[in-house]
Amino acid sequence: MPHDASEAAGATHDGAMETRGLEPVPDAERTGRVRELFPTWVAANISVLLLTMGAGLIVFNGLNFWQVLTVAIAAPVLSYGIVGLISIAGKRGGAPGMALSRAVFGQRGNLFPGALIWVARWGWETINAVTGAYAVLTVLDLLFGVKSNTLLIVVTLALFVTCTFLVSGLGINALRVCSKWSTYLFGAFSVLVLVYLVANTEWSAVFDKPAGSTAMMVAGIGTIAAGGISWVPSGPDFTRYLPRTASSRAMVGSTIGGAGIVVLPMVLMGAVMAVSTPDLASAQDPVSFIGELLPMWISVPYLVIALIGMLLINSMSMYSAGFTAQTLGIKVSRAAAVSVNAVISLVFGFLLMVVATSFIGSFISFLTLLAVAFSAWIGVFGVDMLRRRSYDATALMDTTRTSAYWYRGGFAWQAMTAWAAALLMGLLFTKVDWFSGPLASSWIGENGLGWAATIVVAGALYAVLPRTAGPAAEPAAEVREAVSI
């Protein structure tokens, strides 16, 4: 049941704990501003893993500086452009993305993509928690000479996950405040790192590197873009407090700009670092190299700020994961649902840090599969957005047979068919360390475009299948405006 107006209204003040769950936000309480999306998506990308991924473009993909620049521009425009477009549904329906998804797949049908996305978030949160723990361990080593051991790994990982839980449990307002200040701090120290690299890099070695193949450049775009694709179902979660009159163009622009202003320099810095330190791309620990490449007076504060950023990334992911868990019918508050993901990321994080032999290999493999899993939902949901004028708030929250989104037996079979077929097709083109689809050696597979093929197949199938009868399915003016960008 929706919370009463006074309780929900209290969540609109900075610093207050957000108590609203899945229920759509009433128009009177939509006091958010589009410009708040910029620091939100800056914070979502403050991760030193981008340095390692940039290094990988040099070492593994064999690209030169200018090709890496192309990848670093194209990847966030492509992936966060999709995030921005899908986030338009948030201002139209006032509800989290996976709650709005009920209108597309049906009350029961939505459980299938919802469960897959929820499980996928476990891996994303685990990766972020491990990276954050490595950052703490590196700072302890640099400042005090404390070396990593199993007990210290457990303590630092638990500390990071606990902080993540506290911030994500507070809700949207806490995330906004933290995002704003971390944006300022990280931006300042990133400029400092850039200045240091400019002054201390052998640029002739950077610019003399020969160009790699076009196929490897396309694959690089896919790898970097996969991180952004994983945020697409969460886009509406951060726009549901925006008024219906908010500019769709501005929403998409703020999303791309916030992500791009971090992704571009971080990927380029990683590429530049890799020219002199090629081992960076294959390091077991994706963080400690910063202490080796930068002087302590830069590396320690930079790692601390990056640690805050990684905490925010995980907090944002857990914030959305709480909603996803609620859409699966788990009868707990959002904060309690977040705690489930916190425990899971703690357990999986320990296994990755202590048991796994290759962090970077596991990360890239996971990111590839994550993009395919999310892309099947993106294709179906995106085409549905082009048809739908609004969302029925009552039907979204009604999970019984009386819901307008019950369809046939609780399923919208057209959406389910398109989603399942596209998911299977995407896996056929996918190759990771522990799995290789039969079509992975094709042009699409070799170029790392399995996720793109998944979106296309899902959208095309859903578009040609007979439409599911339901309320409000005409094209929306604001969506047409956004698509024209």
Steps between C-alpha positions, in 0.01 A plus 500: 500500500626854429638697790289791619567844354670645805747216524583510130529876498753479777726311264537802277724691742876460477636266763166336574463127462292409198207285604325462165517160340366394161190719506499779240590850620200738492540803273488738798815340644706499182736779595817363346707692246657371181841646587519257793547219248844630401677430833298179537656353187840646580489310829387183320829494310758594762687172485869425455391199295466743209877550519554126468251477214675786321829316541339190355418690181874553451633164616230252396321680214822645355352847444692824473424822688263643239302180477468492879376860485231392252397213726493724808265745324274252322443257789336739751301679228358168384438330833394798711295631213291186544497553879368854445231392256369222723509732802225707334262226615581600858362852465194368315412223744660630820611148596823295492595335173418144600161608638417668167612179334187333636301694241709343226543136607196453721488461876628143491706528183707781649631257761722335239704798373479646851659193657775490237581868547498463878745210486719691252521787747657264753802469275519874430485582870759233575742645245459848646534378859820315415646803322413719799662254739814492285510881516492489881773236508718706266462814713592303814808365325611840370448684829589241762669213317219262601495203262186321393394177671179300520379660822565851368320414177192394697508814716545746213238327286250499788570867570444597137177299467367643830560858384334417170196363680468809719511747211268303270261437789458875554366536148500745214575818696812359666620377162448844346697680770787249494508504119530878486796526736681194366470654153681814613774314687562232240506758223762707681731205567453360149627829361800469731571148373465618140749781559747255653463259206543779247823607667646153556390293200724418207253623239703386201443139610128571540448657157737271309302189582355352177127477444310182572223345295157653461349180636695540826389861525135400461550227759652758733195722465283203592709418807497855638133548408399184686546678831251768398253245363482344845350826633215519247227327708597730789458820299135559600589448868685833497247697294174405670511815715524724192183688394326378186595829332875434535686525169572161347789645301655643815458166679685312227765771474565509875529121511750482213692803624529376858630160391717625216686758706634212713530216249696699241793617717514181708526273196760728341705511822495121518616478140785745558609317815500168312755618246768514770348232725335231281458267801226737620241338274551152646564583865328273750442801722334775290588779747851468647668605173389859573739509795780383272437748218416813702678667793344442840378859538280444194422128520369488858243784477407386149432148623297631793282708267471208257400282796212738573403479135498122499292506816248722320493272197417206722248705698320597180498140382369375835240778503360372171546136603273565797221602264566200277471266798167658592364448149574130544244491780744500790285658774762717668586867504746637246768536770453137605518389138827691465643305794455174308722626220751628756542154650526337157768745380694438823506123446575514127757774554694282744505216247622730222780649712619181665412218260485639145826506303425783256302805607518681164406189302204438729396865474502517119318166472237612746458838330444331164232265633342782699456711187323216317270428795393864526477558124212258447293707744617827341381405151149405612456785750635757254256409223216500752595857598444612142142370518396595849365843603487440876502239776202402714622556858231281652563215258876511565447435870217249458661158466168310493281390212313830518805692375481656156851361455401142575447428129467122441573303815727778624719490187536721193603214272624727221747672731605172659558335161710789371700519823576127517589469130730803513671378817575165335622671183732728695659206681564328167727791402674528837845377599648530850762311700264222602242505220501527121187508287493317164489834312775667704743474206267699271557871423252601772660271754860592416413869532337454840159610375291219644325752727417726202358205306291414805344847511423494128345152505292574811370830364430370150313191621292697747417757232366246250314273742132581563460768765386406848169657594545746786453861602685796351705366211522802265833669426601760754599850391800516732632167372471616139690812601778296661530255212551790262820602681 
